[in-house]
Amino acid sequence: MTSKSHSLLTLCVHAGEVVDRNVGGVTTPIHTASSYLYTDERGVCYPRYTNIPTQRAVCEKIAALEGAEAGLVFGSGMGAITSVFLALLSAGDHVLVHKDLYGGTHKLVTGELPRLGVEVGFVDGYETEDFERAMRPNTKMVYFESPTNPLLSIVDAAAVAEVARKHGAASVIDNTFATPINQTPHALGVDVVLHSGTKYLNGHSDLNCGAVTGTREMVRRIDDMNHTVGATLNVYDAFLMERGMKTLGLRVAKHNENAMALAGFLEAHPKVGAVHYPGLASHPGHKVAARQMRGFGGMLSFEPDCGVAEARKIVDSLELFMHAVSLGGVESLVCLPALTSHAMMPRHERLAAGITDTLIRVSTGIEDADDLIADLKQALARI
Ligand SMILES: *Cc1c(COP(=O)(O)O)cnc(C)c1O
């Protein structure tokens, strides 16, 4: 049994674990049944209700890591996000979202919510006053990410949570990029924390998962919505999640260290213009990041001083870094957001948002930092 006094590294390994009393196994067993003998004590056990011990182990581990009363896992990050929006908003409500959003979340708030009678407002800047100004009397929820994709911009989580609380709205953060190892937003006053567990929490690029943490009552409401949505994490992936999360603390420490080393190398490179990493003193969000984060994460992006074809050449010349979307795995990845995550955005809007045609996003893995730097060096030498 773990307790609140245990450190994050200990919680990663032990929080939520189920010791298999039948045979004495020290890891959480996979319970495959979709039907369970009814007892008055157990009630109805059913995978879609996320109450199978294999699933509960992951719920409890993420709750412990985020320092929350309760946690819940989902079949994908979007399953978690959709359940949160549907649980907390009704027709006639206004939701305030920050403009830097994951693509799927952007589609939900622009393509689906207005159809259901929910008004959506966008916050354009990164200052607390930008949020304050956009609040309306019927604002029920304030939603943001930090750090954001792909420029690693920083939102002051404590200040935004305070703005929401003053107006009686729930504050919600997508904490995927930071992970609970680097940032625990509940401690900053944020009501709901969510994750794409597909990324760092699992860490091995081999499944889809989502997670939500909050008070017992908040998580109960969201869980109740997911009984209808049905975006449930199956027990096989729940097993892999719990196993992956045991090494989260170790992995994130190495992601942080590697990303810092790469950012320093890139910043000093004559062929590189801007480097976006909140750990750099030159980053506009550095001060706030240093206050609200314990580490600056494994994501960064940079702009080589060259044209589009040459930026593509850098990406194609890399040998260790693979050209692929997604992030947060043990392997290092690169992508060109203009071609991938932000390809649907009109070019003038994309440029106005600071996402240039040559911007290269890096998901730093846990390989040796010198090997990664050598790879970037040889690729940059080709242009
Ligand atoms: C990937 C991602 C999501 C969506 O998660 P899925 O597991 O792909 O559904 C949401 N938010 C952020 C920040 C992400 O990176």
The ligand as a MOL file (V3000), in Angstrom:
LIG
                    3D

  0  0  0     0  0            999 V3000
M  V30 BEGIN CTAB
M  V30 COUNTS 15 15 0 0 0
M  V30 BEGIN ATOM
M  V30 1 C -2.4560 12.8590 -28.5590 0
M  V30 2 C -3.0740 13.9460 -27.7800 0
M  V30 3 C -4.4440 13.9400 -27.4800 0
M  V30 4 C -5.3930 12.8790 -27.9840 0
M  V30 5 O -5.1140 11.6260 -27.4440 0
M  V30 6 P -5.4540 10.2290 -28.1670 0
M  V30 7 O -4.9410 9.2310 -27.2040 0
M  V30 8 O -4.7650 10.2420 -29.4920 0
M  V30 9 O -6.9320 10.1770 -28.3350 0
M  V30 10 C -4.9450 14.9630 -26.6970 0
M  V30 11 N -4.1490 15.9560 -26.2500 0
M  V30 12 C -2.8290 15.9970 -26.5270 0
M  V30 13 C -1.9980 17.1340 -26.0080 0
M  V30 14 C -2.2370 14.9950 -27.3090 0
M  V30 15 O -0.9380 15.0590 -27.5880 0
M  V30 END ATOM
M  V30 BEGIN BOND
M  V30 1 1 1 2
M  V30 2 1 2 3
M  V30 3 2 2 14
M  V30 4 1 3 4
M  V30 5 2 3 10
M  V30 6 1 4 5
M  V30 7 1 5 6
M  V30 8 2 6 7
M  V30 9 1 6 8
M  V30 10 1 6 9
M  V30 11 1 10 11
M  V30 12 2 11 12
M  V30 13 1 12 13
M  V30 14 1 12 14
M  V30 15 1 14 15
M  V30 END BOND
M  V30 END CTAB
M  END
